[in-house]
Amino acid sequence: MTTTKTVKDSVVTMTELVLPNHTNQLGNLLGGQLMHWIDICAALAASKHSNRVCVTASVDRIDFHHPIKLGEVVTLCASVNRTFNTSLEVGVKVNSANYIKGISGHTNSAYLTFVGLDENGKPVKTPGIIPETDEEKRRFEQALIRREIRLKQK
């Protein structure tokens, strides 16, 4: 198995349409529904990177910048920010678009940590990651800071 991969090798993009069963009484996407989509998208990016089933170990934060409305299109883009021994951090950026009004924008960001498992459900070493762009290098460095904070809070 490859010991290192690039960030672009882990990218996963999902697109969802906000339907009535996804919304609250105000016609806004339920936060829990968005968290579900974020977790799926991030898990796929982690699995794509590690070629393993990956399970969620933690969710650092999910920032809600703007509400997402009924009928809008949600695009989630996930990629691995950094790998550690058996864990890896995935960042997810969420954008929404209203095709009728011709508007779109960034609505949410999230950081999740995953662990890849072997056939017996035991954690295994995660392949390394090579950040190439300035943005990828920035996210790589910030992932280490978030990890240090997580470990201090244990």
Residue frames relative to the residue before (quaternion, step in Angstrom):
aa qw qx qy qz dx dy dz
M 1.0000 0.0000 0.0000 0.0000 0.00 0.00 0.00
T 0.5684 -0.6010 0.4456 0.3423 3.57 -1.09 0.72
T 0.3629 -0.7542 0.5054 0.2100 3.58 -0.90 0.89
T 0.7881 0.1091 -0.0914 0.5989 3.59 1.18 -0.40
K 0.0890 -0.7627 0.6393 0.0411 3.51 -1.25 0.65
T 0.4881 -0.6264 0.5025 0.3419 3.54 -1.26 0.18
V 0.6589 -0.5014 0.3794 0.4129 3.55 -1.28 0.38
K 0.6581 0.5346 -0.3265 0.4177 3.60 0.87 -0.89
D 0.5815 0.5852 -0.3692 0.4279 3.60 1.21 -0.43
S 0.7195 0.4542 -0.2433 0.4657 3.59 1.19 -0.49
V 0.4602 0.7265 -0.4339 0.2687 3.59 1.22 -0.22
V 0.0013 -0.7577 0.6520 -0.0272 3.53 -1.04 0.97
T 0.0813 -0.7813 0.6181 0.0299 3.56 -0.93 0.94
M 0.0762 -0.7763 0.6256 0.0136 3.55 -0.94 1.00
T 0.1336 -0.7689 0.6198 0.0826 3.55 -1.14 0.66
E 0.0293 -0.7955 0.6041 -0.0368 3.56 -0.88 1.04
L 0.3008 -0.7143 0.6030 0.1887 3.55 -1.19 0.65
V 0.3694 -0.7293 0.5303 0.2245 3.61 -0.80 0.99
L 0.1073 -0.8050 0.5833 -0.0130 3.55 -0.50 1.30
P 0.7160 -0.4655 0.2910 0.4313 3.62 -1.19 0.34
N 0.6784 0.4927 -0.3076 0.4499 3.63 0.96 -0.74
H 0.6276 0.5240 -0.3314 0.4709 3.62 1.30 -0.08
T 0.7029 0.5117 -0.2464 0.4283 3.60 1.25 -0.28
N 0.4605 -0.6348 0.5428 0.3004 3.51 -1.38 0.27
Q 0.7673 -0.3734 0.2626 0.4504 3.59 -1.32 -0.16
L 0.6723 0.4903 -0.2910 0.4723 3.59 1.21 -0.44
G 0.5272 -0.6407 0.4065 0.3824 3.58 1.27 -0.06
N 0.5227 0.6176 -0.4109 0.4201 3.57 1.28 0.40
L 0.5860 -0.5671 0.4474 0.3672 3.54 -1.15 0.65
L 0.4668 -0.6679 0.5053 0.2843 3.57 -0.92 0.92
G 0.5315 -0.6398 0.4544 0.3188 3.57 -0.96 0.87
G 0.6502 0.5287 -0.3143 0.4460 3.58 0.99 -0.80
Q 0.6254 0.5235 -0.3376 0.4700 3.58 1.06 -0.70
L 0.6560 0.4960 -0.3126 0.4752 3.56 0.96 -0.86
M 0.6335 0.5247 -0.3376 0.4576 3.60 0.97 -0.79
H 0.6147 0.5442 -0.3378 0.4603 3.59 1.06 -0.75
W 0.6754 0.4811 -0.2931 0.4759 3.59 0.88 -0.94
I 0.6284 0.5349 -0.3326 0.4564 3.59 1.01 -0.82
D 0.6626 0.5115 -0.3063 0.4533 3.59 0.89 -0.92
I 0.6526 0.5040 -0.3185 0.4676 3.60 0.94 -0.83
C 0.6739 0.4995 -0.2997 0.4544 3.59 0.81 -0.99
A 0.6730 0.4919 -0.2933 0.4680 3.59 0.92 -0.90
A 0.6422 0.5215 -0.3261 0.4573 3.61 0.97 -0.82
L 0.6399 0.5194 -0.3273 0.4621 3.57 1.02 -0.75
A 0.6420 0.5089 -0.3239 0.4732 3.61 1.00 -0.79
A 0.6474 0.5147 -0.3145 0.4660 3.59 0.98 -0.85
S 0.6751 0.4875 -0.2890 0.4723 3.58 0.94 -0.89
K 0.6219 0.5414 -0.3349 0.4561 3.57 1.04 -0.78
H 0.6684 0.4960 -0.2952 0.4691 3.57 1.00 -0.85
S 0.8003 0.3545 -0.1571 0.4574 3.57 0.76 -1.07
N 0.3071 -0.7589 0.5067 0.2701 3.59 1.24 -0.35
R 0.6036 0.5085 -0.3486 0.5055 3.53 1.11 0.86
V 0.5376 -0.5131 0.5204 0.4206 3.51 -1.34 0.10
C 0.0907 -0.7989 0.5941 0.0248 3.58 -0.83 1.00
V 0.1923 -0.7824 0.5858 0.0880 3.54 -1.02 0.88
T 0.5480 -0.6188 0.4588 0.3261 3.54 -1.16 0.69
A 0.1886 -0.7802 0.5895 0.0906 3.56 -0.83 1.04
S 0.7899 -0.1327 0.0952 0.5911 3.59 1.07 -0.70
V 0.2132 -0.7074 0.6543 0.1614 3.48 -1.37 0.38
D 0.3257 -0.7806 0.5013 0.1825 3.58 -0.46 1.21
R 0.7694 -0.2371 0.1998 0.5585 3.53 0.77 -1.00
I 0.1012 -0.7265 0.6738 0.0890 3.46 -1.32 0.53
D 0.1596 -0.7987 0.5767 0.0633 3.54 -0.56 1.17
F 0.1938 -0.7636 0.6088 0.0936 3.56 -0.90 1.01
H 0.1677 -0.8277 0.5319 0.0615 3.58 -0.30 1.27
H 0.7969 -0.0059 0.0595 0.6012 3.57 0.99 -0.90
P 0.5098 -0.6265 0.4724 0.3528 3.61 -1.07 0.57
I 0.2823 -0.7122 0.6173 0.1788 3.53 -1.26 0.59
K 0.2889 -0.8155 0.4903 0.1056 3.56 -0.68 1.14
L 0.6737 -0.4630 0.4095 0.4049 3.51 -1.37 0.41
G 0.8004 0.2833 -0.2240 0.4784 3.57 -0.93 0.94
E 0.5768 0.5795 -0.3932 0.4206 3.58 1.22 -0.20
V 0.4071 -0.6809 0.5591 0.2409 3.52 -1.31 0.47
V 0.1826 -0.7893 0.5825 0.0661 3.55 -0.81 1.07
T 0.0837 -0.7774 0.6227 0.0302 3.55 -0.87 1.01
L 0.1117 -0.7804 0.6147 0.0249 3.55 -0.78 1.09
C 0.0464 -0.7885 0.6133 0.0026 3.56 -0.87 0.96
A 0.0480 -0.8147 0.5769 -0.0340 3.56 -0.61 1.20
S 0.1054 0.7640 -0.6352 0.0411 3.53 -1.22 0.60
V 0.5610 -0.5927 0.4608 0.3487 3.53 -1.24 0.51
N 0.3000 -0.7575 0.5574 0.1599 3.56 -0.86 1.02
R 0.7843 -0.1369 0.1489 0.5865 3.57 0.94 -0.92
T 0.2394 -0.7467 0.5987 0.1636 3.54 -1.21 0.56
F 0.2185 -0.7407 0.6220 0.1294 3.51 -1.27 0.55
N 0.7918 -0.2543 0.1665 0.5298 3.65 -0.95 -0.61
T 0.8151 -0.0062 0.0382 0.5781 3.59 0.52 -1.18
S 0.6938 0.4392 -0.2746 0.5004 3.58 1.25 0.04
L 0.0944 -0.7722 0.6233 0.0792 3.51 -1.34 0.25
E 0.3258 -0.7259 0.5693 0.2069 3.55 -1.13 0.69
V 0.1366 -0.7664 0.6257 0.0492 3.51 -1.04 0.97
G 0.2061 -0.7503 0.6160 0.1233 3.55 -1.02 0.86
V 0.1076 -0.7803 0.6137 0.0542 3.55 -1.06 0.79
K 0.1259 -0.7645 0.6295 0.0581 3.55 -0.92 0.99
V 0.1565 -0.7979 0.5802 0.0463 3.54 -0.84 1.05
N 0.0439 -0.7676 0.6394 0.0025 3.55 -0.98 0.97
S 0.1552 -0.7587 0.6198 0.1269 3.55 -1.16 0.56
A 0.1099 -0.7845 0.6084 0.0483 3.52 -1.23 0.59
N 0.1912 -0.7181 0.6576 0.1242 3.50 -1.18 0.76
Y 0.2893 -0.8062 0.4929 0.1528 3.56 -0.18 1.29
I 0.6176 0.5565 -0.3472 0.4339 3.59 1.09 -0.66
K 0.7500 0.3769 -0.1978 0.5063 3.58 0.92 -0.96
G 0.3976 -0.7427 0.4573 0.2850 3.57 1.26 -0.28
I 0.5654 0.5810 -0.4010 0.4266 3.58 1.08 0.69
S 0.0297 0.7809 -0.6234 0.0274 3.54 -1.19 0.61
G 0.1240 0.8069 -0.5733 0.0689 3.54 -1.25 0.31
H 0.6175 -0.5306 0.4456 0.3722 3.50 -1.39 0.26
T 0.1118 -0.8306 0.5446 0.0313 3.57 -0.74 1.04
N 0.8285 0.0442 0.0301 0.5575 3.58 1.00 -0.71
S 0.0938 -0.7410 0.6592 0.0863 3.50 -1.37 0.44
A 0.0036 -0.8002 0.5996 -0.0160 3.56 -1.11 0.66
Y 0.1473 -0.7545 0.6336 0.0870 3.53 -1.26 0.60
L 0.0069 -0.8047 0.5910 -0.0554 3.55 -0.74 1.12
T 0.2505 -0.7430 0.5999 0.1588 3.55 -1.19 0.61
F 0.1050 -0.7958 0.5962 0.0127 3.54 -0.97 0.98
V 0.2033 -0.7324 0.6338 0.1430 3.52 -1.34 0.41
G 0.3342 -0.7290 0.5650 0.1942 3.55 -0.93 0.95
L 0.2035 -0.8012 0.5576 0.0754 3.56 -0.98 0.91
D 0.4236 -0.6757 0.5370 0.2751 3.54 -1.19 0.60
E 0.7693 -0.3736 0.2588 0.4490 3.57 -1.32 -0.11
N 0.7067 0.4331 -0.2481 0.5014 3.60 1.23 -0.46
G 0.5642 -0.6289 0.3705 0.3860 3.57 1.28 0.20
K 0.5155 0.6303 -0.4159 0.4051 3.58 1.23 0.41
P 0.5466 -0.6204 0.4453 0.3435 3.60 -1.04 0.75
V 0.1139 -0.7878 0.6040 0.0408 3.55 -1.10 0.81
K 0.6512 -0.5150 0.3833 0.4048 3.54 -1.25 0.45
T 0.3277 -0.7493 0.5528 0.1600 3.53 -1.01 0.94
P 0.5100 -0.6299 0.4746 0.3433 3.62 -0.94 0.78
G 0.5360 -0.6310 0.4607 0.3198 3.57 -1.11 0.68
I 0.2752 -0.7479 0.5796 0.1703 3.55 -1.32 0.24
I 0.2228 -0.7653 0.5932 0.1135 3.54 -1.09 0.79
P 0.2094 -0.7600 0.5993 0.1394 3.60 -0.52 1.12
E 0.2142 -0.8154 0.5293 0.0953 3.57 -0.86 0.96
T 0.7478 0.3689 -0.2196 0.5065 3.60 0.86 -0.89
D 0.6675 -0.4793 0.3732 0.4306 3.58 -1.27 0.24
E 0.6453 0.5214 -0.3138 0.4617 3.59 1.00 -0.85
E 0.6574 0.4982 -0.3064 0.4752 3.60 0.94 -0.86
K 0.6475 0.5132 -0.3142 0.4676 3.60 1.01 -0.77
R 0.6247 0.5255 -0.3291 0.4747 3.60 1.06 -0.77
R 0.6784 0.4782 -0.2899 0.4764 3.60 0.89 -0.94
F 0.5966 0.5681 -0.3441 0.4504 3.59 1.10 -0.72
E 0.6905 0.4702 -0.2686 0.4796 3.58 0.89 -0.97
Q 0.6712 0.4972 -0.3022 0.4593 3.61 0.92 -0.87
A 0.5903 0.5749 -0.3692 0.4299 3.61 1.10 -0.61
L 0.6341 0.5232 -0.3321 0.4624 3.59 1.02 -0.74
I 0.6345 0.5222 -0.3246 0.4683 3.59 0.99 -0.81
R 0.6588 0.4963 -0.3107 0.4724 3.61 0.92 -0.88
R 0.6350 0.5281 -0.3314 0.4562 3.60 1.01 -0.79
E 0.6477 0.5185 -0.3215 0.4564 3.59 0.91 -0.87
I 0.6396 0.5117 -0.3174 0.4778 3.58 1.02 -0.79
R 0.6385 0.5274 -0.3244 0.4571 3.60 0.95 -0.87
L 0.6879 0.4920 -0.2883 0.4490 3.57 0.87 -0.96
K 0.6351 0.5226 -0.3270 0.4655 3.61 1.09 -0.67
Q 0.6868 0.4939 -0.2779 0.4551 3.58 1.10 -0.70
K 0.4822 0.6784 -0.4360 0.3422 3.62 1.22 -0.15
